[in-house]
Structures are given as C-alpha cells and as structure tokens.
C-alpha cells in the first residue's frame, strides 16, 4: 500500500520484482537539466516494471503514487513458475501480450514521447499541405491529416484522433468542423505550438532537434488592468464556454459589458472607453475594437484570449497541459487494454 506522494522507486535504482497496480495511479518523472519532468502515468490493472522478468534493468526515471495505491508485488520466480503451469500456447500468448501491449509503461520516453510524436507529425503534415500559403496560419484537411498520420504512426493509430481532439480543446490547435463535409485543422499560433513541442521534447529527454531554438518562450507581461480584464473574461460563465468552441469563439461585447467585467476585478472602478488596457489587449489579439454611431464595442476572440493566458506563464501552462494529455493517454491506453 502506498499513500499519495510515496515513492515506488527512484531514478537510477534496479528492481528484482514487478508490481501489479490493483488500485490508484502511479506517476512517472525524470530529472532533466530544466528540472523534474512528467513522463506519464499507469492506471489500475497495469503491470509496472515488467521488464525485470526478462533482463536486469536500471530505471532512468522515478515512480511515485499520484493517488493512494494498492500494489501486488510479483517476483520473477513466481511469474515464471505460474507460466510453467500454463499450456504452451497460452504461455506464448501471454508473453506476446506482455511484450507488445505493456511495452509503453517503462519505455524510455513513455507517454510524453508518443504525445510528442503525434504533435510533431501534425505540424509536419500541416506544413506540407499548406506549402506556399501563409506561414503564420497553417491548416489542412482533417481526413487527409489523420489518415496520413495513422499510416506514419500505425502503432499509435488508436490515439491520434483523441489526442488531436484534446489539443483543440485546450486551444493549441483549432478543429473547424462546422461543415461536416470539410472539417480541417488550423494552427493559429505556430510559435506557441512549436514552443510546446520543445517542452515535450525536453520532457521526454529526446535529442535536441528542430525545436531547440524555442527553448525559451518569453512570457507576455500585461499591465494589472489588462490582466484583470483578461481574467474577468476567462472566468465569466457565458464567455468561458466559448473558449473551447472554435466555431463560436468570436463574441460581440458592448463597452458596458466590458465595464461590468472589469468591475468584477476592480469594484467601483469605471473602465473608460479609451483606457490603455484596451489597446494593449487589442495589440495581443484578444479583440478588435469598433465604433458604431459613437458607441464603442469589441469583437472578442475567446480562443485567442485562451492562448494569451497560456503565454502569460508558458512553462507552468505547458506542464499542466502535458499532465492533462498524459492522463488522457493513460486512460485511452487502459481502455484499449481492457478491450484486448
């Protein structure tokens, strides 16, 4: 039994036994030059450190309980002894399932490496399909992209569409599907996306490559008033739901509505229609100001507001996004194992 935060094993140690996770969630991390990085998770029913059954291994990552966990220790001797009692065909089948379906749990990069592979391949295909077009706004056919990615990453075929859907949910890409006959992916902020790719690359401890130059993405520094208005728009129930729907992300807001939002952060303070924070947020792409019959209003882009907020503290937000995707990846992997 492990309590939340307890260590199962540390980086640089070797094990004699494996562990069957009966309940809870195990978190894997590795120490890099930029600090501790998340690699992935194991969920209930997964066999942890199964490679010790076949060879001695020094683990280059750490495992700890992300929640309270119950584990069953499985020794090499007991494992082999039980297999000897099985018919030969069943023993061979079991070895095959273990070596092929459980491999991801202690493979060097774990979930972050596979997530990186999917994200990196998406960017590569969008660049190819959008060759010669606007380099700041890449886009490509949903069907063509997903089919080509599945051909290139056949072992991850089941995870490609779910991961791309989650990338759209969190705002790193847009999945435009208002026209069911012609859905497409769009990459609205290529610099932000490439910075996230580099974060994944470092997390998985992969060799430095094409994304090395974006190791540092300088945070956006907003004035207090601009930050307060941005926070108000992010937390407003009516507006916040638009952040996750690319087709409905544009919202027309009269100045009185902006003033009401501003006052949730600065009670009793009026937001002048010429306040510098409005020009500041417009410059970052949060909205476009318009004047109609002397009445000022804005067309707010909630997807851009979501991305601006991400840029206020990229590393922290990238860490949260990586953890979110790793959890989704672990859930999908478990569902696939259950199906098998």
Secondary structure, DSSP 8 states (H G I E B T S, - for coil): -B-TT-EEE-TT-B-SEEEEEEESEEEEEEEETTEEEEEEEEETT-EETGGGGTS--B-SSEEEESS-BEEEEEEHHHHHHHHHTS-HHHHHHHHHHHHHHSGGGTSSSHHHHHHHHHHHHHHHHHHHHTTTS-TTSEEEEHHHHHHHHHHHTGGGHHHHHHHHHHHHHHTSSEEE-SSTTS-EEEES-HHHHHHHHHHHHHHTT----TTGGGS--------HHHHHHHHHHHH-HHHHGGGG-GGG-EEEEEHHHHHHHHHHHSTT----TT-HHHHHHHHTTSEEEEEETTEEEEEEEHHHHHHHHHHHTHHHHHHHHHHHHHHHHHHHHHHHHHH-
